Amino acid sequence: MELEETNRTNKMLRAKKHVDELKGFYIHLLVYILVNIFITTVTVIARINGGESFGEAFFSFASFSTAIFWGIGLAFHAAKVYNYSPFFSKDWEKRQIQKYIEKDKKESEKYSR
């Protein structure tokens, strides 16, 4: 009975932690959108006042550079929250663990003979 209650408590704590991480990501996403709208608007207006056309001002790298680089960081945040790891997946972890278990087993057999 105690073990069951401990498991339930652990599941609740993990679920709460995941919800907090998800909430943090959504806040990050909202701030990203609002700040980048503001920065892009100010940049475009300043460039238009500098003599550029709307198209030149809007489609310049300077208008979106903050959004691009911050977006890379946001993508990594999303990958962490949604447990997306293209390089170190759960299958990869299992294969590595199995590899080291077998290596250790061979080493111990080598010295036990």
C-alpha positions in Angstrom: 0.0 0.0 0.0 2.8 2.4 0.9 4.7 1.6 -2.3 1.6 2.3 -4.4 1.1 5.7 -2.6 4.8 6.5 -3.2 4.5 5.7 -6.9 1.4 7.8 -7.2 3.2 10.7 -5.4 6.2 10.3 -7.7 3.9 10.4 -10.8 2.2 13.5 -9.5 5.5 15.2 -8.9 6.8 14.3 -12.4 3.5 15.5 -13.9 3.7 18.8 -12.0 7.3 19.3 -13.1 6.3 18.7 -16.7 3.4 21.1 -16.5 5.7 23.7 -15.0 8.2 23.2 -17.9 5.4 23.5 -20.4 4.1 26.6 -18.8 7.6 28.1 -18.9 7.9 27.3 -22.6 4.5 28.9 -23.3 5.5 32.1 -21.4 8.8 32.1 -23.4 6.9 31.7 -26.6 4.5 34.6 -25.8 7.4 36.9 -24.8 9.3 35.9 -28.0 6.2 36.9 -30.1 5.5 40.1 -28.4 9.1 41.4 -28.2 9.9 40.5 -31.8 6.7 42.2 -33.1 7.9 45.3 -31.2 11.5 45.1 -32.4 10.5 44.4 -36.0 8.0 47.3 -35.9 10.5 49.8 -34.5 13.2 48.7 -36.9 10.9 48.9 -40.0 9.7 52.4 -38.9 13.2 53.6 -38.3 14.4 52.4 -41.7 11.4 53.9 -43.5 12.2 57.2 -41.7 15.7 56.8 -43.0 14.5 56.8 -46.6 13.9 53.2 -47.4 10.7 51.8 -48.9 8.5 49.6 -46.8 9.6 46.5 -48.8 13.3 47.3 -48.3 12.8 48.0 -44.7 10.7 45.0 -43.9 12.6 42.4 -45.9 16.1 43.3 -44.6 18.1 41.0 -42.4 18.2 43.6 -39.6 14.4 43.4 -39.2 14.4 39.7 -38.4 17.9 39.0 -37.0 16.7 39.0 -33.4 13.8 36.8 -34.2 16.0 34.3 -36.1 18.7 33.9 -33.4 16.2 34.0 -30.5 14.1 31.5 -32.4 17.0 29.0 -32.4 17.1 29.2 -28.6 13.3 28.9 -28.5 13.5 25.7 -30.7 16.0 24.2 -28.2 13.7 25.1 -25.3 10.8 23.4 -27.2 12.9 20.3 -27.9 13.7 20.0 -24.2 10.1 20.4 -23.0 8.7 18.0 -25.6 11.6 15.5 -25.0 12.7 15.6 -28.6 16.3 14.5 -29.1 17.2 13.4 -32.6 20.7 12.5 -31.6 20.3 11.0 -28.2 17.0 9.2 -28.3 15.8 6.6 -25.8 16.8 3.8 -28.3 20.3 5.2 -28.5 20.5 5.3 -24.7 19.3 1.7 -24.5 21.9 0.6 -27.1 24.7 2.4 -25.3 23.7 0.8 -21.9 23.5 -2.6 -23.5 26.9 -2.1 -25.1 28.6 -1.2 -21.8 26.9 -4.0 -20.0 28.2 -6.5 -22.5 31.6 -5.0 -22.5 31.7 -5.2 -18.7 30.5 -8.8 -18.8 33.3 -9.7 -21.3 35.9 -8.0 -19.1 34.7 -9.9 -16.0 34.7 -13.2 -17.9 38.2 -12.6 -19.1 39.5 -12.3 -15.5 37.4 -15.0 -14.0 38.9 -17.9 -16.0 
